[in-house]
Amino acid sequence: MSAPTENRSTVTEREARQVAEAARERDWHKPSFAKELFLGRFRLDLVHPHPMPAEESVRRGEEFLAKLRAFCEAEIDSARIEREARIPDEVVAGLKELGALGMKIDPKYGGLGLSQLYYNKALALVGSVSPAVGALLSAHQSIGVPQPLKMFGTEEQKEVFLPRCARTDISAFLLTEPDVGSDPARLATTAVPDGDEYVLDGVKLWTTNGVVADLLVVMARVPKSEGHKGGITAFVVEAGSEGVTVEHRNAFMGLRGIENGVTRFHRVRVPAGHRIGPEGAGLKIALTTLNTGRLSLPAMCAGAGKWCLKIAREWSAEREQWGKPLALHEAVGAKISFIAATTFALEAVLDLSSQMADEDRNDIRIEAALAKLYGSEMAWRMADELVQIRGGRGYETAESLKARGERAVPTEQMLRDLRINRIFEGSTEIMHLLIAREAVDAHLAVAGDLIDPAKSLPEKAKAGAQAGVFYAKWLPKLVAGPGQLPGSYGEFRHGVDLSTHLRYIERTSRRLARATFYGMSRWQGRMETKQGFLGRIVDIGAELFAMSAACVRAERLRTRDEHGREAYQLADAFCRQARVRVEELFGRLWTNTDDLDRKVVKGVLGGAYTWLEEGIVDPSQDGPWIADATPGPSAHENARRPYGG
């Protein structure tokens, strides 16, 4: 058993919060539909009429999608990638030739310059044939070198690195460490200034693309010193630099072709010119990059939903039980209806968020986070329901099905591949907290000092006065609104009446805001510890956002004569299903086992229930829970394997 990590940092809860808070974008310069929704203001005008892409953007996007589809059908063998746990070099070479590495990069740097909308359509397409290939392209462009350089890089950096990223070089994003997940305050990798260079030392874990990358975005802590502000800082690092060692290629339950590893930096010299932004801005750069970068996951989740629907339709029509097709049995039919309606809604959320990102009229940090949260959770549920619809064949591997003469449908693989999305780029639990923080930002801005135990009495008194003025204006507006008027949103009545759902969203938005206010009044400074309550608040908001997107998309399709009648039916079905979930969540806001659960957890950690663990044999092997990440030279052979190298 290896020695415990000696350099494990100890950071207090308050210090950790301060680091996270400092990295937040605090100002809201543009309107946000989702933020307004959480405040009880249903701003339909921000999303309706549905924003539309420019004709030239559509032309270029559709041309590329046609080429990409042909490549996927002819060149990507998903079964081979799953079997060999590798993406073949020739596949990556073909993607480079297509320009797929530079989908989001400006043409002046050699990229295709696709919009966020068409970039996400491309990821959905690629991810449907191979989620591993989708993850490769997403990690490279959504969070790898191109995105942070696009937003924060100098012109010189863009001219040097973006042409490489557009055509030849794979990039990766390195933030997580063996003992650092969603709490960056404990980041241990250091970048010590030395003349015109920085010297990097540390270990990074779960480096998607890290095994094959040519360029890395690395987050490291610069010590504060004379002439150096210090703090978590972002760097572009050449993966082949002396002292960079890929010590291990990780293997997972799904995404078996993903090139994810452990990377060690030992006295790696990085030119100061490769620093992205100023010292101390690294975490803010990472979080800002993720504001739109997170949309790549719901893109692939929407694609997964489409595949689940296709397989459910074809199989349940073919399979007969008790004298009729499987789909006509109510228990199975409910699952198919859920998959169809939810797939429609996920694509609606994705397209709306993507187009808003392209237009840049709205602040979409909450919308992108909600899309990631909702997409990853609902796609997992759809895949799980598909496994149930397929029965034993859903649990059987595609290879086994093929070997005994049946269609090789990789249902169980889809379930395994999708599971990581509830963890990737912010787990569901972290997304709940992140979105909740943004959702209550207006409250904390006026009343934060009032509930902060560290503030003095004069500061609390001042905050109380400010809060009084704000709430005197805000609270009365939560009493009544258009949702109580039968004629509201009448333009959404066309055969199927969607106006009733929009009125529900408006009423429920105000109800949600009242519940949030009541929670803050009740728990005050302890509000942040009520993660069960906050999670339900966020989930209600996610459902309302998805309902809004579904209705707006249905109306857009109707006005363009694109399956409008069917779109209205799907939007209606989704909204009715979502309303059931919303009402259940509201009930659980105040009727739950949160307090009892905390008592049980204390008992579990205190050893009160160890007797319950008797009668089993633990097959786990010995070893530390967290690997030693002490800085120093690597004792491993370098597992780096660049494509074509």
Secondary structure, 3 states (H helix, E strand, C coil): CCCCCCCCCCCCHHHHHHHHHHHCCCCCCCCCHHHHHHCCCCCHHHCCCCCCCCHHHHHHHHHHHHHHHHHHHHHCCHHHHHHHCCCCHHHHHHHHHHCHHHCCCCHHHCCCCCCHHHHHHHHHHHHHHCHHHHHHHHHHHHHCCHHHHHHHCCHHHHHHHHHHHHHCCCEEEECCECCECCCHHHCCCEEEEECCEEEEEEEEEEEECCCCCCEEEEEEEECCECCECCEEEEEEEECCCCCEEEEEECCCCCCCCCCEEEEEEEEEEEEHHHEECCCCCHHHHHHHHHHHHCCHHHHHHHHHHHHHHHHHHHHHHHCEECCEEHHHCHHHHHHHHHHHHHHHHHHHHHHHHHHHHHHCCCCCHHHHHHHHHHHHHHHHHHHHHHHHHHCHHHHCCHHHHHHCCCCCCCHHHHHHHHHHHHCCCCCHHHHHHHHHHHHCHHHHHHHHHHHCCCCCHHHHHHHHHHHHHHHHHHHHHHCCCHHHCCCCCHHHECCCECHHHHHHHHHHHHHHHHHHHHHHHHHHHHHHHCHHHHHHHHHHHHHHHHHHHHHHHHHHHHHCCCCHHHHHHHHHHHHHHHHHHHHHHHHHHHCCCHHHHHHHHHHHHCCCCHHHHCCCCCCCCCCCCCCCCCCCCCCCCCCCCCCCC
